[in-house]
Amino acid sequence: MFKSQQYRAKAVEYGELIKRSIGPAEIRKFQQLQDRLASLADNEQGLADDYDNAVHVAEQDGSSGAALAAEEELVLRCLGAAIIMQWNALPTTLRREIFDTAGSVGKLLETAALRGQIARFLHKHKDDAVAANCL
């Protein structure tokens, strides 16, 4: 994945191309690409800053960490239940993407076992239409 510095370097390259461009259409095209890369750089930097801030807050405030973890666990359980309830209505490509992402969340050596558990769970509940209680 690109880092913000790489996006900014690419934006500078497009800035140079703008200077050497001939015609308004070409200039506009390079300007749009430069603006897009600058925006991506800002977004990437913002995500990195947010991640750093979140990590530092978690380190500083260990007392409320357990309460926050419990709240996040509830949110994740509810989201998971909602996805399972809508699983058959999701497009196949989205289901595959969710499955692949979920299977890679665990530790590297446990990925195959986790993917197997997820596949068995989905197969077992594929026809369930009963609302799940996430509480």
C-alpha positions as CSV (number, residue, x, y, z in Angstrom):
1,M,0.0,0.0,0.0
2,F,1.2,3.5,-0.8
3,K,2.3,5.8,2.0
4,S,1.4,9.5,2.1
5,Q,5.0,10.4,1.0
6,Q,4.7,8.2,-2.1
7,Y,1.4,9.8,-3.0
8,R,2.9,13.3,-2.5
9,A,5.9,12.4,-4.7
10,K,3.6,11.1,-7.4
11,A,1.6,14.4,-7.1
12,V,4.8,16.4,-7.6
13,E,5.5,14.3,-10.8
14,Y,2.1,15.3,-12.2
15,G,2.8,18.9,-11.2
16,E,5.9,18.7,-13.4
17,L,3.9,17.2,-16.2
18,I,1.4,20.1,-15.9
19,K,4.3,22.5,-16.5
20,R,5.3,20.7,-19.7
21,S,1.7,20.1,-21.0
22,I,0.3,21.4,-24.1
23,G,-3.4,22.1,-24.3
24,P,-6.0,22.7,-21.7
25,A,-7.4,19.1,-21.8
26,E,-4.0,17.6,-20.9
27,I,-3.4,20.2,-18.2
28,R,-6.9,19.5,-16.7
29,K,-6.2,15.7,-16.8
30,F,-2.9,16.0,-15.0
31,Q,-4.4,18.6,-12.5
32,Q,-7.1,16.1,-11.6
33,L,-4.6,13.3,-11.1
34,Q,-2.4,15.6,-9.0
35,D,-5.4,16.7,-6.9
36,R,-6.5,13.0,-6.5
37,L,-3.0,12.0,-5.3
38,A,-2.8,14.9,-2.9
39,S,-6.2,13.9,-1.5
40,L,-5.0,10.3,-1.1
41,A,-1.9,11.5,0.6
42,D,-3.9,13.6,3.0
43,N,-6.3,10.6,3.7
44,E,-3.4,8.2,4.2
45,Q,-1.7,10.7,6.6
46,G,-5.0,11.2,8.5
47,L,-5.4,7.4,8.9
48,A,-1.9,7.0,10.1
49,D,-2.3,9.9,12.6
50,D,-5.6,8.4,13.8
51,Y,-4.1,5.0,14.3
52,D,-1.2,6.5,16.2
53,N,-3.6,8.5,18.4
54,A,-5.7,5.5,19.0
55,V,-2.7,3.4,20.0
56,H,-1.4,6.1,22.4
57,V,-4.9,6.6,24.0
58,A,-5.2,2.9,24.6
59,E,-1.7,2.8,26.2
60,Q,-2.5,5.8,28.4
61,D,-6.0,4.8,29.5
62,G,-5.8,1.2,30.5
63,S,-8.6,1.5,33.1
64,S,-11.3,2.1,30.5
65,G,-9.8,-0.3,28.0
66,A,-11.8,-3.2,29.3
67,A,-15.1,-1.3,29.1
68,L,-14.2,-0.1,25.6
69,A,-13.2,-3.6,24.5
70,A,-16.6,-5.0,25.8
71,E,-18.5,-2.3,23.9
72,E,-16.5,-3.0,20.7
73,E,-17.1,-6.7,21.1
74,L,-20.9,-6.1,21.3
75,V,-20.7,-3.9,18.2
76,L,-18.8,-6.5,16.3
77,R,-21.2,-9.3,17.4
78,C,-24.1,-7.2,16.2
79,L,-22.5,-6.4,12.9
80,G,-21.5,-10.0,12.5
81,A,-25.1,-11.2,13.2
82,A,-26.5,-8.6,10.8
83,I,-24.1,-9.9,8.0
84,I,-25.1,-13.5,8.7
85,M,-28.8,-12.6,8.6
86,Q,-28.3,-11.0,5.1
87,W,-25.7,-13.4,3.9
88,N,-27.8,-15.1,1.1
89,A,-28.9,-11.7,-0.2
90,L,-25.3,-10.4,-0.6
91,P,-23.7,-10.7,-4.0
92,T,-21.3,-13.6,-4.4
93,T,-18.3,-11.4,-4.9
94,L,-19.0,-9.5,-1.7
95,R,-19.6,-12.8,0.2
96,R,-16.2,-14.1,-1.0
97,E,-14.5,-10.8,0.0
98,I,-16.1,-10.9,3.5
99,F,-15.1,-14.5,3.9
100,D,-11.5,-13.9,2.7
101,T,-11.2,-10.9,5.0
102,A,-12.6,-12.7,8.0
103,G,-10.4,-15.7,7.4
104,S,-7.3,-13.6,7.4
105,V,-8.1,-11.7,10.7
106,G,-6.7,-14.4,12.9
107,K,-3.1,-15.3,13.5
108,L,-1.2,-16.4,10.4
109,L,-0.7,-20.0,11.5
110,E,-4.4,-20.3,12.4
111,T,-5.7,-18.9,9.1
112,A,-6.6,-22.2,7.5
113,A,-8.4,-23.5,10.7
114,L,-10.3,-20.2,11.0
115,R,-11.4,-20.3,7.4
116,G,-12.6,-23.8,7.9
117,Q,-14.6,-22.8,11.0
118,I,-16.1,-19.9,9.2
119,A,-17.1,-22.1,6.2
120,R,-18.7,-24.7,8.4
121,F,-20.6,-22.0,10.3
122,L,-21.9,-20.4,7.1
123,H,-22.9,-23.8,5.7
124,K,-24.7,-24.7,8.9
125,H,-26.6,-21.4,9.0
126,K,-27.1,-20.9,5.3
127,D,-30.9,-21.2,5.5
128,D,-31.4,-19.6,8.8
129,A,-33.9,-16.7,8.7
130,V,-34.2,-16.3,12.4
131,A,-33.1,-13.0,13.8
132,A,-30.0,-13.3,15.9
133,N,-29.8,-11.7,19.4
134,C,-26.5,-9.9,19.6
135,L,-26.9,-9.0,23.2
